Amino acid sequence: MDRRRFIATTLAAAAAGAVTTTSAGAAPLPASGRPLFLGTYTSEPGGGTGIGLATYDETTGRITGAGTLAGVLDPSYLTAHPSGRTLYCVNERSPGGVTAVALSPDGAHRVLGTRDTGGGGPCHLSVHPSGRWLLSANYSSGSVAVHPIEESGALGERTDLVTHSEPAPGPGQQGPHAHQIVTSPDGRHVLAVDLGTDTVYTYRLDTAAGELRPVTRVTLRAGAGPRHLAFHPSGCFAYVANELDNTVVACAYDATTGRLTPGDPQPTGTPPGVTNYPAQPLVTRDGRFAYVANRGHNSLARYAVERDGARLRLLGTTPSGGDFPRHLAFSPGQRLLFASNQRSGSVSVFRVDGGTGELTLTGEPFAAPVAVCALPL
């Protein structure tokens, strides 16, 4: 069991039966509420049996379970096609895969198939803005992959696989560990964050061939363990959450060269002596506030974004409502923020104050087995 998976071995009892499994994919969704999809580990004790299905009320934040899309293996990270017609998930296994799911308004979602990512432990994926390519990051093997997206939303055979062979792994690491792959806001570059090499790699995607061309890279301080980044809406800055040294770094981004220039590491609001692993960063669409999930301190750090995006100022932390918040996501209108608490097997929903950025828990967290990702649509 690798470093990413050991945390799933201490689960709350409530996680075991949170979402009812259905054999034919899913029960019809309730007439009211917006769709919510939940990622989990199916191979861990107390884990789920596929992609969790639910709805949420945009006003109250209340989540209502609606069954499970059963048989999808270890769907630990989810994303949707820009059209809203297809869902994609990683299958965080070895060998790893990516699965496409056709979404239906009545909840009768249908698995379109799975493709091999060419590596082990894929933990993140994203759709290129063109809607024609799926990008995925293989954590265990430290590589990134590209798959074509067909008209139906199904995935074609992999068109590229790039392994992060340089620089050498950081302190305590045995090799590269690709943790995220995203496209820059202007669509010109693809950035891959690698925890094992303390490096963010920049590529240019050949949208005709589906191949990644190396452009540049930046290595953060040794042992930082960069996990995920989030762009400021201006496209001029990105905020990197460093899992291993418990910091966040604001980086200037040059859209012409694709290069990040890191600033000084910033605190996550955790007190001395608390072991903490920052996870998912988020930035509001108006660019005024940023958030980071603190796994260990079990809180969400809130920052004021200053100097047009160049600086983060810590405003404080809010309890996550659960244990080990791994993933954060806004509702489409950003009135709500969802936090997936892996160890407690729950999803907390917070109301977002647009003026202050403050977070208010809307009610009791929703029980979901080994909750590691929430995707509200």
PyMOL commands that set and color helices and strands:
alter all, ss='L'
color gray80, all
select helices_A, chain A and resi 6-9+13-15+307-309
alter helices_A, ss='H'
color red, helices_A
select strands_A, chain A and resi 34-39+50-56+63-70+78-80+86-91+97-102+110-116+122-127+133-138+143-148+160-163+178-183+190-194+199-206+211-219+226-231+237-242+247-254+259-266+277-283+289-295+299-306+311-319+325-330+336-341+346-352+359-361+366-367+373-376
alter strands_A, ss='S'
color yellow, strands_A
deselect
rebuild
show_as cartoon
